[in-house]
Amino acid sequence: MKLDDTNTMRYCRHILLPLVQEDGQEAFLQSHIVVVGAGGLGCAVLPYLAASGVGTLTVFDHDQVDITNLQRQILHCEHNVGKNKAQSAAESLNRINSSIRVNIFETALSEVHSETIKQADVVVDCSDNLQTRLLLNDLCWRYHTPLISGSAIRLEGQVIHFPMRTKDPCYACVASLFGEQSLSCMEAGVLSPVVGTIGTLQATEALKSLLKLAPDTVKLTLYDAQSMQFRAFDIPKRADCPTCSGTH
């Protein structure tokens, strides 16, 4: 897609920003972002990417909308209970912005989808299990596709922007420090706006990546909603990381 008179008016608040302007908005319109997961985080990420004019969005989710999702997964409505989440999300996104393209995979991410990751400009990880996160990390590192990772539980969340440069750590470096979360939202609960906070931060980082505003160093940003505090920590690159060390 190209900027025309209608698009210029639609996206004028972006174009006014010195870090975006017309060239940046053109980059959004011509970009492809993959979002893995259309649950709580994905439902916060996707509307802002669609509204921002990201030209192609690809959504992965094999799950169906459940009534317990409606408390926080705001792209899904009551009449979508029982429908595949990727399909339900696509319907909502097309209502937000009918000029973008939304591709869906009603399946879990697997190695067979590597070409989709290769073709993406940015990948946003909104999945809920370590196996998928590590596979996605491997694929993004293989193709040097920037990866925006996020998670949320209870009143806490975290965001990490991985530019996937040779000098940088990857998600596997982080996973070695924390391992898999022992509880899910089903067991521990989550305050609904917390997924919105983390998801919108992920969307912001994805757009920054399209604008070539990747961070100089990879940091883990933790959000505590109870105290309304953010803390950021540098992530070290593991010398023996099975993904990014180059020794395996």
C-alpha positions as a Markdown table, in Angstrom:
| # | Residue | x | y | z |
|---|---|---|---|---|
| 1 | Met | 0.0 | 0.0 | 0.0 |
| 2 | Lys | 1.0 | 3.6 | -0.6 |
| 3 | Leu | 0.1 | 6.8 | 1.1 |
| 4 | Asp | -2.7 | 8.6 | -0.8 |
| 5 | Asp | -4.9 | 11.6 | 0.2 |
| 6 | Thr | -7.2 | 9.4 | 2.3 |
| 7 | Asn | -4.4 | 7.6 | 4.0 |
| 8 | Thr | -2.6 | 10.8 | 4.7 |
| 9 | Met | -5.6 | 12.1 | 6.6 |
| 10 | Arg | -6.1 | 8.8 | 8.4 |
| 11 | Tyr | -2.5 | 8.6 | 9.6 |
| 12 | Cys | -1.8 | 12.3 | 10.0 |
| 13 | Arg | -1.1 | 12.0 | 13.7 |
| 14 | His | 1.7 | 9.6 | 12.9 |
| 15 | Ile | 3.0 | 11.7 | 10.1 |
| 16 | Leu | 3.3 | 14.7 | 12.4 |
| 17 | Leu | 5.8 | 12.8 | 14.6 |
| 18 | Pro | 9.4 | 13.6 | 13.7 |
| 19 | Leu | 10.4 | 10.0 | 14.1 |
| 20 | Val | 7.7 | 8.7 | 11.8 |
| 21 | Gln | 6.7 | 11.3 | 9.1 |
| 22 | Glu | 5.6 | 10.1 | 5.7 |
| 23 | Asp | 8.5 | 7.7 | 5.2 |
| 24 | Gly | 7.8 | 5.9 | 8.5 |
| 25 | Gln | 4.1 | 5.6 | 7.7 |
| 26 | Glu | 5.0 | 4.2 | 4.3 |
| 27 | Ala | 7.1 | 1.6 | 6.1 |
| 28 | Phe | 4.2 | 0.6 | 8.2 |
| 29 | Leu | 1.9 | 0.3 | 5.2 |
| 30 | Gln | 4.4 | -1.9 | 3.4 |
| 31 | Ser | 5.3 | -4.1 | 6.4 |
| 32 | His | 4.4 | -7.6 | 7.5 |
| 33 | Ile | 4.1 | -8.5 | 11.2 |
| 34 | Val | 3.5 | -12.0 | 12.5 |
| 35 | Val | 1.6 | -12.2 | 15.9 |
| 36 | Val | 1.7 | -15.6 | 17.5 |
| 37 | Gly | -1.3 | -15.9 | 19.8 |
| 38 | Ala | -4.6 | -14.1 | 19.8 |
| 39 | Gly | -5.3 | -14.3 | 23.5 |
| 40 | Gly | -4.9 | -11.6 | 26.1 |
| 41 | Leu | -1.6 | -10.1 | 24.8 |
| 42 | Gly | -2.5 | -10.6 | 21.1 |
| 43 | Cys | -5.8 | -8.9 | 21.6 |
| 44 | Ala | -4.0 | -5.9 | 22.9 |
| 45 | Val | -1.2 | -5.9 | 20.3 |
| 46 | Leu | -3.2 | -6.5 | 17.2 |
| 47 | Pro | -5.7 | -3.6 | 17.3 |
| 48 | Tyr | -2.9 | -1.0 | 17.5 |
| 49 | Leu | -0.9 | -2.6 | 14.7 |
| 50 | Ala | -4.1 | -2.7 | 12.5 |
| 51 | Ala | -5.0 | 0.9 | 13.4 |
| 52 | Ser | -1.4 | 2.0 | 12.7 |
| 53 | Gly | -1.7 | 0.8 | 9.2 |
| 54 | Val | 0.6 | -2.2 | 9.2 |
| 55 | Gly | -0.1 | -3.5 | 5.8 |
| 56 | Thr | -0.1 | -7.3 | 6.5 |
| 57 | Leu | -0.8 | -9.0 | 9.7 |
| 58 | Thr | -0.4 | -12.8 | 10.1 |
| 59 | Val | -2.1 | -14.3 | 13.2 |
| 60 | Phe | -1.5 | -17.8 | 14.6 |
| 61 | Asp | -3.8 | -19.4 | 17.1 |
| 62 | His | -5.2 | -22.9 | 17.3 |
| 63 | Asp | -7.5 | -22.3 | 20.3 |
| 64 | Gln | -11.2 | -21.4 | 20.4 |
| 65 | Val | -12.8 | -18.5 | 22.2 |
| 66 | Asp | -14.0 | -19.5 | 25.7 |
| 67 | Ile | -16.3 | -17.5 | 27.9 |
| 68 | Thr | -13.5 | -17.1 | 30.4 |
| 69 | Asn | -11.4 | -15.3 | 27.8 |
| 70 | Leu | -13.9 | -12.4 | 27.5 |
| 71 | Gln | -12.7 | -10.8 | 30.7 |
| 72 | Arg | -9.4 | -9.7 | 29.0 |
| 73 | Gln | -9.3 | -10.7 | 25.3 |
| 74 | Ile | -11.0 | -7.7 | 24.0 |
| 75 | Leu | -11.0 | -8.6 | 20.2 |
| 76 | His | -13.4 | -11.4 | 21.0 |
| 77 | Cys | -17.1 | -10.8 | 21.7 |
| 78 | Glu | -19.8 | -13.0 | 23.3 |
| 79 | His | -21.1 | -14.2 | 20.0 |
| 80 | Asn | -17.6 | -15.5 | 19.1 |
| 81 | Val | -17.5 | -18.0 | 21.9 |
| 82 | Gly | -16.6 | -21.4 | 20.3 |
| 83 | Lys | -15.0 | -19.8 | 17.2 |
| 84 | Asn | -11.3 | -20.1 | 16.5 |
| 85 | Lys | -9.4 | -17.1 | 18.0 |
| 86 | Ala | -7.4 | -16.2 | 14.9 |
| 87 | Gln | -10.6 | -16.1 | 12.9 |
| 88 | Ser | -12.4 | -14.1 | 15.5 |
| 89 | Ala | -9.5 | -11.7 | 15.8 |
| 90 | Ala | -9.3 | -11.2 | 12.0 |
| 91 | Glu | -13.0 | -10.3 | 11.9 |
| 92 | Ser | -12.5 | -7.6 | 14.5 |
| 93 | Leu | -9.3 | -6.3 | 12.8 |
| 94 | Asn | -11.0 | -5.9 | 9.5 |
| 95 | Arg | -13.6 | -3.7 | 11.2 |
| 96 | Ile | -10.8 | -1.6 | 12.6 |
| 97 | Asn | -9.0 | -1.2 | 9.3 |
| 98 | Ser | -10.5 | -2.7 | 6.1 |
| 99 | Ser | -7.5 | -1.6 | 4.0 |
| 100 | Ile | -5.0 | -4.0 | 5.6 |
| 101 | Arg | -4.5 | -7.7 | 4.9 |
| 102 | Val | -5.0 | -10.2 | 7.7 |
| 103 | Asn | -3.8 | -13.7 | 7.2 |
| 104 | Ile | -4.7 | -16.4 | 9.7 |
| 105 | Phe | -3.4 | -19.8 | 10.7 |
| 106 | Glu | -5.9 | -21.8 | 12.8 |
| 107 | Thr | -3.0 | -24.0 | 14.0 |
| 108 | Ala | -0.2 | -23.9 | 16.5 |
| 109 | Leu | 3.1 | -22.6 | 15.2 |
| 110 | Ser | 5.5 | -25.3 | 14.1 |
| 111 | Glu | 8.7 | -25.7 | 12.0 |
| 112 | Val | 6.6 | -26.0 | 8.8 |
| 113 | His | 5.8 | -22.3 | 9.2 |
| 114 | Ser | 9.4 | -21.2 | 9.0 |
| 115 | Glu | 8.9 | -19.5 | 5.7 |
| 116 | Thr | 6.3 | -17.2 | 7.2 |
| 117 | Ile | 8.7 | -16.1 | 9.9 |
| 118 | Lys | 11.4 | -15.6 | 7.3 |
| 119 | Gln | 9.1 | -13.3 | 5.3 |
| 120 | Ala | 8.1 | -11.2 | 8.4 |
| 121 | Asp | 9.6 | -7.8 | 9.2 |
| 122 | Val | 8.8 | -8.3 | 12.9 |
| 123 | Val | 7.4 | -11.2 | 15.0 |
| 124 | Val | 5.4 | -10.5 | 18.2 |
| 125 | Asp | 5.3 | -13.5 | 20.6 |
| 126 | Cys | 2.0 | -13.6 | 22.5 |
| 127 | Ser | 2.1 | -17.3 | 23.1 |
| 128 | Asp | 1.6 | -18.9 | 26.5 |
| 129 | Asn | 4.0 | -21.8 | 26.6 |
| 130 | Leu | 7.8 | -22.3 | 26.7 |
| 131 | Gln | 7.9 | -24.8 | 23.8 |
| 132 | Thr | 6.3 | -22.3 | 21.3 |
| 133 | Arg | 8.5 | -19.4 | 22.6 |
| 134 | Leu | 11.7 | -21.4 | 22.1 |
| 135 | Leu | 10.7 | -22.5 | 18.6 |
| 136 | Leu | 9.8 | -19.0 | 17.7 |
| 137 | Asn | 13.1 | -17.8 | 19.1 |
| 138 | Asp | 15.0 | -20.3 | 17.0 |
| 139 | Leu | 13.2 | -19.3 | 13.8 |
| 140 | Cys | 13.7 | -15.6 | 14.4 |
| 141 | Trp | 17.4 | -16.0 | 15.2 |
| 142 | Arg | 17.8 | -18.2 | 12.1 |
| 143 | Tyr | 16.4 | -15.5 | 9.8 |
| 144 | His | 17.4 | -12.4 | 11.9 |
| 145 | Thr | 13.8 | -11.4 | 12.3 |
| 146 | Pro | 13.2 | -9.0 | 15.3 |
| 147 | Leu | 11.2 | -10.6 | 18.0 |
| 148 | Ile | 9.1 | -8.8 | 20.6 |
| 149 | Ser | 8.3 | -11.1 | 23.6 |
| 150 | Gly | 5.8 | -10.5 | 26.3 |
| 151 | Ser | 4.0 | -12.3 | 29.2 |
| 152 | Ala | 1.6 | -11.4 | 32.0 |
| 153 | Ile | 0.2 | -13.1 | 35.1 |
| 154 | Arg | -1.6 | -11.8 | 38.2 |
| 155 | Leu | -0.6 | -8.1 | 38.4 |
| 156 | Glu | 2.8 | -8.5 | 36.7 |
| 157 | Gly | 4.2 | -8.6 | 33.2 |
| 158 | Gln | 7.3 | -8.4 | 31.2 |
| 159 | Val | 8.4 | -7.2 | 27.7 |
| 160 | Ile | 11.7 | -7.8 | 25.8 |
| 161 | His | 12.7 | -6.5 | 22.4 |
| 162 | Phe | 15.1 | -8.9 | 20.7 |
| 163 | Pro | 16.6 | -7.2 | 17.5 |
| 164 | Met | 18.3 | -10.6 | 16.7 |
| 165 | Arg | 21.7 | -9.0 | 16.0 |
| 166 | Thr | 24.8 | -11.3 | 16.2 |
| 167 | Lys | 26.0 | -9.5 | 19.3 |
| 168 | Asp | 22.7 | -9.7 | 21.1 |
| 169 | Pro | 21.2 | -12.4 | 23.5 |
| 170 | Cys | 18.1 | -14.2 | 22.5 |
| 171 | Tyr | 15.0 | -15.5 | 24.3 |
| 172 | Ala | 16.8 | -18.8 | 25.1 |
| 173 | Cys | 19.3 | -16.8 | 27.1 |
| 174 | Val | 16.4 | -15.5 | 29.2 |
| 175 | Ala | 14.7 | -18.8 | 29.5 |
| 176 | Ser | 17.8 | -20.3 | 31.0 |
| 177 | Leu | 17.5 | -17.8 | 33.9 |
| 178 | Phe | 13.8 | -18.2 | 34.6 |
| 179 | Gly | 12.6 | -21.5 | 33.1 |
| 180 | Glu | 8.9 | -22.1 | 32.3 |
| 181 | Gln | 6.3 | -20.4 | 34.4 |
| 182 | Ser | 4.8 | -22.9 | 36.8 |
| 183 | Leu | 1.4 | -21.4 | 36.8 |
| 184 | Ser | -0.9 | -20.1 | 34.0 |
| 185 | Cys | -3.6 | -17.5 | 34.1 |
| 186 | Met | -6.0 | -20.4 | 34.5 |
| 187 | Glu | -4.4 | -21.3 | 37.9 |
| 188 | Ala | -3.1 | -17.9 | 39.1 |
| 189 | Gly | -5.4 | -15.4 | 37.4 |
| 190 | Val | -4.6 | -12.1 | 35.7 |
| 191 | Leu | -6.0 | -8.6 | 36.1 |
| 192 | Ser | -7.4 | -7.8 | 32.7 |
| 193 | Pro | -5.7 | -4.4 | 32.0 |
| 194 | Val | -2.3 | -5.9 | 32.8 |
| 195 | Val | -2.4 | -7.8 | 29.5 |
| 196 | Gly | -3.4 | -4.6 | 27.8 |
| 197 | Thr | -0.4 | -2.7 | 29.3 |
| 198 | Ile | 2.1 | -5.4 | 28.2 |
| 199 | Gly | 0.4 | -5.9 | 24.8 |
| 200 | Thr | 0.5 | -2.2 | 23.9 |
| 201 | Leu | 4.1 | -2.0 | 24.9 |
| 202 | Gln | 4.8 | -4.9 | 22.6 |
| 203 | Ala | 2.9 | -3.1 | 19.8 |
| 204 | Thr | 5.0 | 0.0 | 20.5 |
| 205 | Glu | 8.2 | -2.0 | 20.2 |
| 206 | Ala | 7.1 | -3.6 | 17.0 |
| 207 | Leu | 6.4 | -0.3 | 15.4 |
| 208 | Lys | 9.7 | 1.1 | 16.7 |
| 209 | Ser | 11.5 | -1.9 | 15.0 |
| 210 | Leu | 9.8 | -1.0 | 11.7 |
| 211 | Leu | 11.2 | 2.5 | 12.2 |
| 212 | Lys | 14.7 | 1.1 | 12.8 |
| 213 | Leu | 14.6 | 2.3 | 16.4 |
| 214 | Ala | 15.8 | -1.0 | 17.9 |
| 215 | Pro | 17.4 | -0.7 | 21.4 |
| 216 | Asp | 21.1 | -0.5 | 21.7 |
| 217 | Thr | 21.1 | -3.3 | 24.3 |
| 218 | Val | 18.5 | -6.0 | 25.1 |
| 219 | Lys | 16.7 | -5.4 | 28.3 |
| 220 | Leu | 14.0 | -7.2 | 30.3 |
| 221 | Thr | 11.4 | -4.7 | 31.4 |
| 222 | Leu | 9.2 | -5.8 | 34.3 |
| 223 | Tyr | 5.9 | -4.2 | 35.1 |
| 224 | Asp | 4.3 | -4.3 | 38.6 |
| 225 | Ala | 0.7 | -3.1 | 38.4 |
| 226 | Gln | 0.2 | -3.1 | 42.1 |
| 227 | Ser | 3.0 | -0.6 | 42.7 |
| 228 | Met | 2.7 | 0.9 | 39.2 |
| 229 | Gln | 6.5 | 0.5 | 38.7 |
| 230 | Phe | 8.7 | -0.5 | 35.8 |
| 231 | Arg | 12.1 | -2.0 | 36.2 |
| 232 | Ala | 14.6 | -2.8 | 33.4 |
| 233 | Phe | 17.5 | -5.2 | 33.5 |
| 234 | Asp | 20.2 | -5.9 | 31.0 |
| 235 | Ile | 20.1 | -9.5 | 29.6 |
| 236 | Pro | 23.5 | -11.1 | 29.2 |
| 237 | Lys | 24.3 | -13.2 | 26.2 |
| 238 | Arg | 25.0 | -16.8 | 27.2 |
| 239 | Ala | 28.4 | -18.1 | 26.0 |
| 240 | Asp | 26.8 | -21.6 | 25.7 |
| 241 | Cys | 23.4 | -20.6 | 24.4 |
| 242 | Pro | 22.1 | -23.4 | 22.1 |
| 243 | Thr | 20.5 | -20.8 | 19.8 |
| 244 | Cys | 22.7 | -17.7 | 19.6 |
| 245 | Ser | 26.2 | -18.6 | 20.8 |
| 246 | Gly | 27.3 | -19.9 | 17.5 |
| 247 | Thr | 29.0 | -22.9 | 19.3 |
| 248 | His | 26.3 | -25.4 | 18.6 |
